[in-house]
Amino acid sequence: MDYRFPLIEKLPPYVFAVINQLKMEARKLGEDIVDMGMGNPDLATPDPIVDKLVEAARNPRNHRYSASRGIPNLRVEISRWYERRYGVEIDPETEAIATIGAKEGFSHLVLALVEPGDRVIVPDPSYPIHSFAATIAGCELIKLPINDGPEEMLAALRALEYPRSQQPKLLVLSFPHNPTSVCVEPEFFEEIVGLARSRGYLIIHDLAYADLVFDGAKAPSILQVKGAKDVAVEMFSLSKSYSMAGWRVGFCVGNRQAVAALTRLKSYLDYGIFQPVQIAAIIALRDCDAYVPEIVDVYRRRRDALIRGLASAGWEVPSPKGTMFVWARIPERFAKDGSLEFAKQMIARAQVAVSPGIGFGERGDGYVRFALVENEHRIAQAVRGIKSFLNS
Ligand SMILES: Cc1ncc(COP(=O)(O)O)c(C=O)c1O
């Protein structure tokens, strides 16, 4: 039999897999590749969180199926966290749901909110699932430019004109933004909320990099805008702020109808995050604020080392104000071959793995993304490789 799976045909193989493969082949040949490709945090989860997991895992009561939408105490802690950080009131019963990481929560949220044929607006480039969740759900994508900053995106959004019956259903945003590292001010969200209200779409804001901001910058929550809960939900992830990427914990808060829709869909799909992980996540949100600046400082030092190093190799790249990424325009003389070819060259000639910008969308093709997941010593090694590649 020759089966066809039309949905899967709409999902191209991850471009990142190509780079990964090359990286593994080079490593097999004994080359020491500095891996700044995937944004996979390398820092240890703070001890109190790990200790609580171990303790909770020893209790057989926690071995059963848990609550798909998150245990009540976790949802209460999520709402306290929002109040403390942003002064935003969240009802833990109706306005908060725990998710198996932001990625799972986001993709199922999109699936819960749309019908095939709906239009979904998303910046290009973007974190891949931000556009592919809509593709998986059978939607049409409207892509907004963002490489030049929030104003560019906002102007394109303002200019979108549709008759009421054909208005887009969703607007997907995420600031600080992966991969471009674009950050926004609260006024940006005020205008966005106004636009959503007048045009009738719902906003999903992914605040995964809420804490990863540098040099005194602050990342606002969209829910700080008065009345935002009428038109928006926000996702958060414990993966970055608390170095808990493998644990798979995130949450979604805000608009009740959207939270209820996700809750309903997930009640069919899963039995919740392993309960000891939920209990440990309570400790993260309640007791681990003090660890966050230390984690952020590690990323800041790596950012500075990389930006300085690239400049010394003659590659001038703006220093990001947020995220754990450096979004670097490909040097002029390599630009015409595109980002995938350049990323291949980086492995072969600089022994450094980066993500080709094309993997984040067509408008990403002039760029590569460095993830700050190698230590400063390894970054110095990467810079030596890049210097010798670019100056050869
Ligand atoms: C914008 C954004 N959202 C979500 C995630 C993944 O979050 P989680 O680990 O909670 O699924 C990432 C990971 O790179 C990301 O860049």
Ligand as a Chemical Component Dictionary entry (heavy atoms), coordinates in Angstrom:
data_LIG
# 
_chem_comp.id                   LIG 
_chem_comp.type                 NON-POLYMER 
_chem_comp.pdbx_formal_charge   0 
_chem_comp.three_letter_code    LIG 
# 
loop_
_chem_comp_atom.comp_id 
_chem_comp_atom.atom_id 
_chem_comp_atom.alt_atom_id 
_chem_comp_atom.type_symbol 
_chem_comp_atom.charge 
_chem_comp_atom.model_Cartn_x 
_chem_comp_atom.model_Cartn_y 
_chem_comp_atom.model_Cartn_z 
_chem_comp_atom.pdbx_ordinal 
LIG C1 C1 C 0 8.865  31.515 21.862 1  
LIG C2 C2 C 0 8.968  30.172 22.495 2  
LIG N1 N1 N 0 7.897  29.639 23.092 3  
LIG C3 C3 C 0 7.949  28.438 23.680 4  
LIG C4 C4 C 0 9.110  27.698 23.676 5  
LIG C5 C5 C 0 9.114  26.339 24.302 6  
LIG O1 O1 O 0 8.659  26.422 25.608 7  
LIG P1 P1 P 0 8.373  25.081 26.409 8  
LIG O2 O2 O 0 9.668  24.443 26.716 9  
LIG O3 O3 O 0 7.648  25.571 27.636 10 
LIG O4 O4 O 0 7.490  24.237 25.563 11 
LIG C6 C6 C 0 10.246 28.197 23.075 12 
LIG C7 C7 C 0 11.481 27.378 23.065 13 
LIG O5 O5 O 0 12.448 27.630 22.436 14 
LIG C8 C8 C 0 10.171 29.456 22.464 15 
LIG O6 O6 O 0 11.238 29.978 21.836 16 
# 
loop_
_chem_comp_bond.comp_id 
_chem_comp_bond.atom_id_1 
_chem_comp_bond.atom_id_2 
_chem_comp_bond.value_order 
_chem_comp_bond.pdbx_ordinal 
LIG C1 C2 SING 1  
LIG C2 N1 SING 2  
LIG C2 C8 DOUB 3  
LIG N1 C3 DOUB 4  
LIG C3 C4 SING 5  
LIG C4 C5 SING 6  
LIG C4 C6 DOUB 7  
LIG C5 O1 SING 8  
LIG O1 P1 SING 9  
LIG P1 O2 DOUB 10 
LIG P1 O3 SING 11 
LIG P1 O4 SING 12 
LIG C6 C7 SING 13 
LIG C6 C8 SING 14 
LIG C7 O5 DOUB 15 
LIG C8 O6 SING 16 
# 
